[in-house]
């Protein structure tokens, strides 16, 4: 098992606090107190609270981007690509619910990295849209409004960080299968 570095420990602690209080309400002193160290000690490992936020959000956005690139380049049907996107969200979210809260709720606090993050997000949504359009074109999906489909699916997938921690017995594969079925087929009998 990989040993967690002090910087990684700071980032995880900060992500938890950001989820609980919101980025703006958390101070470096709060992070240090939660870790049982002096605030000055944090600066031996990180440069600022903004640096922590950037690390959390950009690393997750890049992980989603890389995952989407792998899915898009695969030689599977649009339906299977869509299932893989759902699995990607479940996998990343279940491994980092606190970071996902920052990704969803605190991204607007990014400073220099905001344009880069917005580009990653836009590209991800465009790739998702492309999968949906290809599925419609291949007659794998109903010919519905792609924007409504995208909004419905991403709203659910982006809010998984709220729901997953409440599931003590989470089985990622079962959740992926069930969520894929509901998001793709609806609840019709």
Biotite code that builds the C-alpha atoms (Angstrom):
import biotite.structure as struc

atoms = struc.array([
    struc.Atom([0.000, 0.000, 0.000], chain_id="A", res_id=1, res_name="UNK", atom_name="CA", element="C"),
    struc.Atom([1.352, 3.416, -1.010], chain_id="A", res_id=2, res_name="UNK", atom_name="CA", element="C"),
    struc.Atom([2.383, 5.692, 1.829], chain_id="A", res_id=3, res_name="UNK", atom_name="CA", element="C"),
    struc.Atom([0.508, 8.982, 1.830], chain_id="A", res_id=4, res_name="UNK", atom_name="CA", element="C"),
    struc.Atom([2.768, 12.027, 1.669], chain_id="A", res_id=5, res_name="UNK", atom_name="CA", element="C"),
    struc.Atom([2.249, 14.989, 3.974], chain_id="A", res_id=6, res_name="UNK", atom_name="CA", element="C"),
    struc.Atom([1.107, 17.081, 0.995], chain_id="A", res_id=7, res_name="UNK", atom_name="CA", element="C"),
    struc.Atom([-1.479, 14.423, 0.049], chain_id="A", res_id=8, res_name="UNK", atom_name="CA", element="C"),
    struc.Atom([-2.653, 14.337, 3.663], chain_id="A", res_id=9, res_name="UNK", atom_name="CA", element="C"),
    struc.Atom([-3.061, 18.132, 3.644], chain_id="A", res_id=10, res_name="UNK", atom_name="CA", element="C"),
    struc.Atom([-5.015, 17.988, 0.385], chain_id="A", res_id=11, res_name="UNK", atom_name="CA", element="C"),
    struc.Atom([-7.336, 15.242, 1.677], chain_id="A", res_id=12, res_name="UNK", atom_name="CA", element="C"),
    struc.Atom([-7.953, 17.094, 4.931], chain_id="A", res_id=13, res_name="UNK", atom_name="CA", element="C"),
    struc.Atom([-8.623, 20.342, 3.072], chain_id="A", res_id=14, res_name="UNK", atom_name="CA", element="C"),
    struc.Atom([-10.992, 18.629, 0.625], chain_id="A", res_id=15, res_name="UNK", atom_name="CA", element="C"),
    struc.Atom([-13.013, 17.263, 3.542], chain_id="A", res_id=16, res_name="UNK", atom_name="CA", element="C"),
    struc.Atom([-13.193, 20.707, 5.145], chain_id="A", res_id=17, res_name="UNK", atom_name="CA", element="C"),
    struc.Atom([-14.101, 22.343, 1.827], chain_id="A", res_id=18, res_name="UNK", atom_name="CA", element="C"),
    struc.Atom([-16.989, 19.874, 1.482], chain_id="A", res_id=19, res_name="UNK", atom_name="CA", element="C"),
    struc.Atom([-18.199, 20.477, 5.030], chain_id="A", res_id=20, res_name="UNK", atom_name="CA", element="C"),
    struc.Atom([-17.835, 24.280, 5.158], chain_id="A", res_id=21, res_name="UNK", atom_name="CA", element="C"),
    struc.Atom([-17.245, 25.472, 1.616], chain_id="A", res_id=22, res_name="UNK", atom_name="CA", element="C"),
    struc.Atom([-13.936, 26.703, 0.242], chain_id="A", res_id=23, res_name="UNK", atom_name="CA", element="C"),
    struc.Atom([-14.433, 30.341, 1.221], chain_id="A", res_id=24, res_name="UNK", atom_name="CA", element="C"),
    struc.Atom([-15.142, 29.535, 4.872], chain_id="A", res_id=25, res_name="UNK", atom_name="CA", element="C"),
    struc.Atom([-12.050, 27.357, 5.401], chain_id="A", res_id=26, res_name="UNK", atom_name="CA", element="C"),
    struc.Atom([-8.799, 28.945, 6.538], chain_id="A", res_id=27, res_name="UNK", atom_name="CA", element="C"),
    struc.Atom([-5.290, 27.568, 6.547], chain_id="A", res_id=28, res_name="UNK", atom_name="CA", element="C"),
    struc.Atom([-5.552, 27.569, 10.337], chain_id="A", res_id=29, res_name="UNK", atom_name="CA", element="C"),
    struc.Atom([-8.655, 25.327, 10.060], chain_id="A", res_id=30, res_name="UNK", atom_name="CA", element="C"),
    struc.Atom([-6.704, 22.872, 7.918], chain_id="A", res_id=31, res_name="UNK", atom_name="CA", element="C"),
    struc.Atom([-3.751, 22.889, 10.312], chain_id="A", res_id=32, res_name="UNK", atom_name="CA", element="C"),
    struc.Atom([-6.020, 22.405, 13.334], chain_id="A", res_id=33, res_name="UNK", atom_name="CA", element="C"),
    struc.Atom([-7.748, 19.457, 11.669], chain_id="A", res_id=34, res_name="UNK", atom_name="CA", element="C"),
    struc.Atom([-4.330, 17.918, 11.105], chain_id="A", res_id=35, res_name="UNK", atom_name="CA", element="C"),
    struc.Atom([-3.045, 18.718, 14.591], chain_id="A", res_id=36, res_name="UNK", atom_name="CA", element="C"),
    struc.Atom([-0.191, 20.917, 13.377], chain_id="A", res_id=37, res_name="UNK", atom_name="CA", element="C"),
    struc.Atom([0.663, 24.621, 13.291], chain_id="A", res_id=38, res_name="UNK", atom_name="CA", element="C"),
    struc.Atom([-0.521, 26.633, 10.290], chain_id="A", res_id=39, res_name="UNK", atom_name="CA", element="C"),
    struc.Atom([3.054, 27.668, 9.475], chain_id="A", res_id=40, res_name="UNK", atom_name="CA", element="C"),
    struc.Atom([3.952, 23.992, 9.019], chain_id="A", res_id=41, res_name="UNK", atom_name="CA", element="C"),
    struc.Atom([1.508, 23.729, 6.112], chain_id="A", res_id=42, res_name="UNK", atom_name="CA", element="C"),
    struc.Atom([3.637, 26.078, 4.057], chain_id="A", res_id=43, res_name="UNK", atom_name="CA", element="C"),
    struc.Atom([6.502, 23.574, 4.089], chain_id="A", res_id=44, res_name="UNK", atom_name="CA", element="C"),
    struc.Atom([4.330, 21.428, 1.800], chain_id="A", res_id=45, res_name="UNK", atom_name="CA", element="C"),
    struc.Atom([1.990, 23.767, -0.071], chain_id="A", res_id=46, res_name="UNK", atom_name="CA", element="C"),
    struc.Atom([2.038, 27.416, -1.112], chain_id="A", res_id=47, res_name="UNK", atom_name="CA", element="C"),
    struc.Atom([-1.558, 28.467, -0.437], chain_id="A", res_id=48, res_name="UNK", atom_name="CA", element="C"),
    struc.Atom([-5.168, 27.441, 0.004], chain_id="A", res_id=49, res_name="UNK", atom_name="CA", element="C"),
    struc.Atom([-5.598, 28.252, -3.702], chain_id="A", res_id=50, res_name="UNK", atom_name="CA", element="C"),
    struc.Atom([-2.819, 25.768, -4.495], chain_id="A", res_id=51, res_name="UNK", atom_name="CA", element="C"),
    struc.Atom([-4.744, 23.078, -2.603], chain_id="A", res_id=52, res_name="UNK", atom_name="CA", element="C"),
    struc.Atom([-7.983, 23.865, -4.438], chain_id="A", res_id=53, res_name="UNK", atom_name="CA", element="C"),
    struc.Atom([-6.193, 23.854, -7.786], chain_id="A", res_id=54, res_name="UNK", atom_name="CA", element="C"),
    struc.Atom([-4.597, 20.489, -7.019], chain_id="A", res_id=55, res_name="UNK", atom_name="CA", element="C"),
    struc.Atom([-7.931, 18.949, -6.034], chain_id="A", res_id=56, res_name="UNK", atom_name="CA", element="C"),
    struc.Atom([-9.982, 20.251, -8.943], chain_id="A", res_id=57, res_name="UNK", atom_name="CA", element="C"),
    struc.Atom([-7.467, 20.097, -11.775], chain_id="A", res_id=58, res_name="UNK", atom_name="CA", element="C"),
    struc.Atom([-6.319, 16.569, -10.921], chain_id="A", res_id=59, res_name="UNK", atom_name="CA", element="C"),
    struc.Atom([-9.932, 15.326, -10.941], chain_id="A", res_id=60, res_name="UNK", atom_name="CA", element="C"),
    struc.Atom([-10.800, 17.217, -14.136], chain_id="A", res_id=61, res_name="UNK", atom_name="CA", element="C"),
    struc.Atom([-7.732, 15.765, -15.847], chain_id="A", res_id=62, res_name="UNK", atom_name="CA", element="C"),
    struc.Atom([-8.647, 12.267, -14.610], chain_id="A", res_id=63, res_name="UNK", atom_name="CA", element="C"),
    struc.Atom([-12.132, 12.643, -16.128], chain_id="A", res_id=64, res_name="UNK", atom_name="CA", element="C"),
    struc.Atom([-10.616, 14.000, -19.350], chain_id="A", res_id=65, res_name="UNK", atom_name="CA", element="C"),
    struc.Atom([-8.185, 11.088, -19.653], chain_id="A", res_id=66, res_name="UNK", atom_name="CA", element="C"),
    struc.Atom([-10.959, 8.615, -18.921], chain_id="A", res_id=67, res_name="UNK", atom_name="CA", element="C"),
    struc.Atom([-13.196, 10.182, -21.554], chain_id="A", res_id=68, res_name="UNK", atom_name="CA", element="C"),
    struc.Atom([-10.378, 10.133, -24.119], chain_id="A", res_id=69, res_name="UNK", atom_name="CA", element="C"),
    struc.Atom([-9.892, 6.404, -23.476], chain_id="A", res_id=70, res_name="UNK", atom_name="CA", element="C"),
    struc.Atom([-13.617, 5.761, -23.806], chain_id="A", res_id=71, res_name="UNK", atom_name="CA", element="C"),
    struc.Atom([-13.995, 7.840, -26.982], chain_id="A", res_id=72, res_name="UNK", atom_name="CA", element="C"),
    struc.Atom([-11.082, 6.070, -28.675], chain_id="A", res_id=73, res_name="UNK", atom_name="CA", element="C"),
    struc.Atom([-12.366, 2.591, -27.839], chain_id="A", res_id=74, res_name="UNK", atom_name="CA", element="C"),
    struc.Atom([-13.921, 0.473, -30.565], chain_id="A", res_id=75, res_name="UNK", atom_name="CA", element="C"),
    struc.Atom([-17.173, -0.273, -28.762], chain_id="A", res_id=76, res_name="UNK", atom_name="CA", element="C"),
    struc.Atom([-20.741, 0.796, -29.460], chain_id="A", res_id=77, res_name="UNK", atom_name="CA", element="C"),
    struc.Atom([-22.045, 4.164, -28.318], chain_id="A", res_id=78, res_name="UNK", atom_name="CA", element="C"),
    struc.Atom([-24.190, 2.318, -25.789], chain_id="A", res_id=79, res_name="UNK", atom_name="CA", element="C"),
    struc.Atom([-21.135, 0.662, -24.264], chain_id="A", res_id=80, res_name="UNK", atom_name="CA", element="C"),
    struc.Atom([-19.237, 3.964, -24.315], chain_id="A", res_id=81, res_name="UNK", atom_name="CA", element="C"),
    struc.Atom([-22.094, 5.533, -22.382], chain_id="A", res_id=82, res_name="UNK", atom_name="CA", element="C"),
    struc.Atom([-21.970, 2.705, -19.841], chain_id="A", res_id=83, res_name="UNK", atom_name="CA", element="C"),
    struc.Atom([-18.217, 3.240, -19.524], chain_id="A", res_id=84, res_name="UNK", atom_name="CA", element="C"),
    struc.Atom([-18.762, 6.967, -18.866], chain_id="A", res_id=85, res_name="UNK", atom_name="CA", element="C"),
    struc.Atom([-21.169, 6.084, -16.054], chain_id="A", res_id=86, res_name="UNK", atom_name="CA", element="C"),
    struc.Atom([-18.641, 3.607, -14.639], chain_id="A", res_id=87, res_name="UNK", atom_name="CA", element="C"),
    struc.Atom([-15.923, 6.287, -14.883], chain_id="A", res_id=88, res_name="UNK", atom_name="CA", element="C"),
    struc.Atom([-18.005, 8.684, -12.793], chain_id="A", res_id=89, res_name="UNK", atom_name="CA", element="C"),
    struc.Atom([-18.779, 6.058, -10.182], chain_id="A", res_id=90, res_name="UNK", atom_name="CA", element="C"),
    struc.Atom([-15.145, 4.987, -9.961], chain_id="A", res_id=91, res_name="UNK", atom_name="CA", element="C"),
    struc.Atom([-13.691, 8.474, -9.583], chain_id="A", res_id=92, res_name="UNK", atom_name="CA", element="C"),
    struc.Atom([-16.435, 9.661, -7.254], chain_id="A", res_id=93, res_name="UNK", atom_name="CA", element="C"),
    struc.Atom([-16.325, 6.645, -4.954], chain_id="A", res_id=94, res_name="UNK", atom_name="CA", element="C"),
    struc.Atom([-12.573, 7.116, -4.541], chain_id="A", res_id=95, res_name="UNK", atom_name="CA", element="C"),
    struc.Atom([-12.766, 10.863, -3.864], chain_id="A", res_id=96, res_name="UNK", atom_name="CA", element="C"),
    struc.Atom([-16.128, 12.136, -2.630], chain_id="A", res_id=97, res_name="UNK", atom_name="CA", element="C"),
    struc.Atom([-14.599, 15.136, -0.876], chain_id="A", res_id=98, res_name="UNK", atom_name="CA", element="C"),
    struc.Atom([-12.674, 16.185, -3.954], chain_id="A", res_id=99, res_name="UNK", atom_name="CA", element="C"),
    struc.Atom([-15.795, 15.793, -6.075], chain_id="A", res_id=100, res_name="UNK", atom_name="CA", element="C"),
    struc.Atom([-17.597, 18.226, -3.781], chain_id="A", res_id=101, res_name="UNK", atom_name="CA", element="C"),
    struc.Atom([-14.887, 20.802, -4.544], chain_id="A", res_id=102, res_name="UNK", atom_name="CA", element="C"),
    struc.Atom([-15.009, 20.016, -8.256], chain_id="A", res_id=103, res_name="UNK", atom_name="CA", element="C"),
    struc.Atom([-18.752, 20.650, -8.290], chain_id="A", res_id=104, res_name="UNK", atom_name="CA", element="C"),
    struc.Atom([-19.085, 23.441, -5.735], chain_id="A", res_id=105, res_name="UNK", atom_name="CA", element="C"),
    struc.Atom([-15.815, 25.371, -5.592], chain_id="A", res_id=106, res_name="UNK", atom_name="CA", element="C"),
    struc.Atom([-14.485, 25.445, -9.168], chain_id="A", res_id=107, res_name="UNK", atom_name="CA", element="C"),
    struc.Atom([-15.452, 29.110, -9.539], chain_id="A", res_id=108, res_name="UNK", atom_name="CA", element="C"),
    struc.Atom([-12.859, 29.991, -6.876], chain_id="A", res_id=109, res_name="UNK", atom_name="CA", element="C"),
    struc.Atom([-10.006, 28.867, -9.093], chain_id="A", res_id=110, res_name="UNK", atom_name="CA", element="C"),
    struc.Atom([-7.956, 31.843, -10.075], chain_id="A", res_id=111, res_name="UNK", atom_name="CA", element="C"),
    struc.Atom([-5.244, 31.399, -12.722], chain_id="A", res_id=112, res_name="UNK", atom_name="CA", element="C"),
    struc.Atom([-6.390, 27.847, -13.465], chain_id="A", res_id=113, res_name="UNK", atom_name="CA", element="C"),
    struc.Atom([-10.058, 28.737, -14.078], chain_id="A", res_id=114, res_name="UNK", atom_name="CA", element="C"),
    struc.Atom([-9.748, 29.057, -17.894], chain_id="A", res_id=115, res_name="UNK", atom_name="CA", element="C"),
    struc.Atom([-7.917, 25.713, -18.063], chain_id="A", res_id=116, res_name="UNK", atom_name="CA", element="C"),
    struc.Atom([-10.555, 24.026, -15.901], chain_id="A", res_id=117, res_name="UNK", atom_name="CA", element="C"),
    struc.Atom([-13.394, 25.486, -17.981], chain_id="A", res_id=118, res_name="UNK", atom_name="CA", element="C"),
    struc.Atom([-11.691, 24.226, -21.147], chain_id="A", res_id=119, res_name="UNK", atom_name="CA", element="C"),
    struc.Atom([-11.380, 20.709, -19.683], chain_id="A", res_id=120, res_name="UNK", atom_name="CA", element="C"),
    struc.Atom([-15.016, 20.789, -18.593], chain_id="A", res_id=121, res_name="UNK", atom_name="CA", element="C"),
    struc.Atom([-16.246, 22.047, -21.951], chain_id="A", res_id=122, res_name="UNK", atom_name="CA", element="C"),
    struc.Atom([-14.215, 19.440, -23.842], chain_id="A", res_id=123, res_name="UNK", atom_name="CA", element="C"),
    struc.Atom([-15.527, 16.680, -21.579], chain_id="A", res_id=124, res_name="UNK", atom_name="CA", element="C"),
    struc.Atom([-19.128, 17.767, -22.141], chain_id="A", res_id=125, res_name="UNK", atom_name="CA", element="C"),
    struc.Atom([-18.521, 17.964, -25.900], chain_id="A", res_id=126, res_name="UNK", atom_name="CA", element="C"),
    struc.Atom([-17.118, 14.425, -25.954], chain_id="A", res_id=127, res_name="UNK", atom_name="CA", element="C"),
    struc.Atom([-20.123, 13.212, -23.943], chain_id="A", res_id=128, res_name="UNK", atom_name="CA", element="C"),
    struc.Atom([-22.419, 15.017, -26.399], chain_id="A", res_id=129, res_name="UNK", atom_name="CA", element="C"),
    struc.Atom([-20.600, 13.339, -29.300], chain_id="A", res_id=130, res_name="UNK", atom_name="CA", element="C"),
    struc.Atom([-21.234, 9.892, -27.818], chain_id="A", res_id=131, res_name="UNK", atom_name="CA", element="C"),
    struc.Atom([-24.929, 10.723, -27.496], chain_id="A", res_id=132, res_name="UNK", atom_name="CA", element="C"),
    struc.Atom([-25.137, 12.087, -31.053], chain_id="A", res_id=133, res_name="UNK", atom_name="CA", element="C"),
    struc.Atom([-23.332, 9.038, -32.437], chain_id="A", res_id=134, res_name="UNK", atom_name="CA", element="C"),
    struc.Atom([-25.720, 6.779, -30.535], chain_id="A", res_id=135, res_name="UNK", atom_name="CA", element="C"),
    struc.Atom([-28.685, 8.614, -32.028], chain_id="A", res_id=136, res_name="UNK", atom_name="CA", element="C"),
    struc.Atom([-27.117, 8.411, -35.479], chain_id="A", res_id=137, res_name="UNK", atom_name="CA", element="C"),
    struc.Atom([-26.502, 4.668, -35.056], chain_id="A", res_id=138, res_name="UNK", atom_name="CA", element="C"),
    struc.Atom([-30.083, 4.246, -33.818], chain_id="A", res_id=139, res_name="UNK", atom_name="CA", element="C"),
    struc.Atom([-28.802, 2.953, -30.474], chain_id="A", res_id=140, res_name="UNK", atom_name="CA", element="C"),
    struc.Atom([-30.519, 5.814, -28.621], chain_id="A", res_id=141, res_name="UNK", atom_name="CA", element="C"),
    struc.Atom([-33.892, 7.469, -29.057], chain_id="A", res_id=142, res_name="UNK", atom_name="CA", element="C"),
    struc.Atom([-33.847, 10.567, -31.240], chain_id="A", res_id=143, res_name="UNK", atom_name="CA", element="C"),
    struc.Atom([-34.318, 12.951, -28.314], chain_id="A", res_id=144, res_name="UNK", atom_name="CA", element="C"),
    struc.Atom([-32.917, 16.362, -27.453], chain_id="A", res_id=145, res_name="UNK", atom_name="CA", element="C"),
    struc.Atom([-29.200, 15.741, -26.825], chain_id="A", res_id=146, res_name="UNK", atom_name="CA", element="C"),
    struc.Atom([-28.923, 18.721, -24.486], chain_id="A", res_id=147, res_name="UNK", atom_name="CA", element="C"),
    struc.Atom([-31.698, 17.362, -22.266], chain_id="A", res_id=148, res_name="UNK", atom_name="CA", element="C"),
    struc.Atom([-30.076, 13.918, -22.313], chain_id="A", res_id=149, res_name="UNK", atom_name="CA", element="C"),
    struc.Atom([-26.688, 15.412, -21.429], chain_id="A", res_id=150, res_name="UNK", atom_name="CA", element="C"),
    struc.Atom([-28.118, 17.582, -18.659], chain_id="A", res_id=151, res_name="UNK", atom_name="CA", element="C"),
    struc.Atom([-30.104, 14.708, -17.144], chain_id="A", res_id=152, res_name="UNK", atom_name="CA", element="C"),
    struc.Atom([-27.192, 12.309, -17.112], chain_id="A", res_id=153, res_name="UNK", atom_name="CA", element="C"),
    struc.Atom([-24.524, 14.754, -15.980], chain_id="A", res_id=154, res_name="UNK", atom_name="CA", element="C"),
    struc.Atom([-26.754, 16.136, -13.211], chain_id="A", res_id=155, res_name="UNK", atom_name="CA", element="C"),
    struc.Atom([-27.084, 12.650, -11.790], chain_id="A", res_id=156, res_name="UNK", atom_name="CA", element="C"),
    struc.Atom([-23.435, 11.721, -12.275], chain_id="A", res_id=157, res_name="UNK", atom_name="CA", element="C"),
    struc.Atom([-22.108, 14.986, -10.847], chain_id="A", res_id=158, res_name="UNK", atom_name="CA", element="C"),
    struc.Atom([-24.198, 14.614, -7.698], chain_id="A", res_id=159, res_name="UNK", atom_name="CA", element="C"),
    struc.Atom([-23.035, 11.081, -6.889], chain_id="A", res_id=160, res_name="UNK", atom_name="CA", element="C"),
    struc.Atom([-20.613, 12.515, -4.316], chain_id="A", res_id=161, res_name="UNK", atom_name="CA", element="C"),
    struc.Atom([-23.628, 13.385, -2.138], chain_id="A", res_id=162, res_name="UNK", atom_name="CA", element="C"),
    struc.Atom([-25.206, 9.945, -2.322], chain_id="A", res_id=163, res_name="UNK", atom_name="CA", element="C"),
    struc.Atom([-22.262, 7.515, -2.390], chain_id="A", res_id=164, res_name="UNK", atom_name="CA", element="C"),
    struc.Atom([-21.001, 8.220, 1.183], chain_id="A", res_id=165, res_name="UNK", atom_name="CA", element="C"),
    struc.Atom([-24.437, 7.215, 2.508], chain_id="A", res_id=166, res_name="UNK", atom_name="CA", element="C"),
    struc.Atom([-24.014, 3.730, 1.019], chain_id="A", res_id=167, res_name="UNK", atom_name="CA", element="C"),
    struc.Atom([-21.971, 1.638, 3.452], chain_id="A", res_id=168, res_name="UNK", atom_name="CA", element="C"),
    struc.Atom([-22.369, -1.445, 1.294], chain_id="A", res_id=169, res_name="UNK", atom_name="CA", element="C"),
    struc.Atom([-21.464, 0.190, -2.015], chain_id="A", res_id=170, res_name="UNK", atom_name="CA", element="C"),
    struc.Atom([-20.734, -2.262, -4.783], chain_id="A", res_id=171, res_name="UNK", atom_name="CA", element="C"),
    struc.Atom([-19.405, -0.144, -7.641], chain_id="A", res_id=172, res_name="UNK", atom_name="CA", element="C"),
    struc.Atom([-20.151, -2.736, -10.304], chain_id="A", res_id=173, res_name="UNK", atom_name="CA", element="C"),
    struc.Atom([-23.759, -3.206, -9.174], chain_id="A", res_id=174, res_name="UNK", atom_name="CA", element="C"),
    struc.Atom([-24.247, 0.564, -8.935], chain_id="A", res_id=175, res_name="UNK", atom_name="CA", element="C"),
    struc.Atom([-22.770, 1.017, -12.392], chain_id="A", res_id=176, res_name="UNK", atom_name="CA", element="C"),
    struc.Atom([-25.087, -1.611, -13.884], chain_id="A", res_id=177, res_name="UNK", atom_name="CA", element="C"),
    struc.Atom([-28.171, -0.273, -12.106], chain_id="A", res_id=178, res_name="UNK", atom_name="CA", element="C"),
    struc.Atom([-27.434, 3.380, -12.837], chain_id="A", res_id=179, res_name="UNK", atom_name="CA", element="C"),
    struc.Atom([-26.625, 2.602, -16.471], chain_id="A", res_id=180, res_name="UNK", atom_name="CA", element="C"),
    struc.Atom([-29.929, 0.770, -16.817], chain_id="A", res_id=181, res_name="UNK", atom_name="CA", element="C"),
    struc.Atom([-31.947, 3.611, -15.287], chain_id="A", res_id=182, res_name="UNK", atom_name="CA", element="C"),
    struc.Atom([-30.132, 6.465, -17.057], chain_id="A", res_id=183, res_name="UNK", atom_name="CA", element="C"),
    struc.Atom([-30.220, 4.713, -20.427], chain_id="A", res_id=184, res_name="UNK", atom_name="CA", element="C"),
    struc.Atom([-33.549, 2.864, -20.300], chain_id="A", res_id=185, res_name="UNK", atom_name="CA", element="C"),
    struc.Atom([-35.531, 4.952, -17.842], chain_id="A", res_id=186, res_name="UNK", atom_name="CA", element="C"),
    struc.Atom([-37.940, 3.409, -15.403], chain_id="A", res_id=187, res_name="UNK", atom_name="CA", element="C"),
    struc.Atom([-40.497, 2.112, -17.903], chain_id="A", res_id=188, res_name="UNK", atom_name="CA", element="C"),
    struc.Atom([-41.473, -1.498, -17.574], chain_id="A", res_id=189, res_name="UNK", atom_name="CA", element="C"),
])
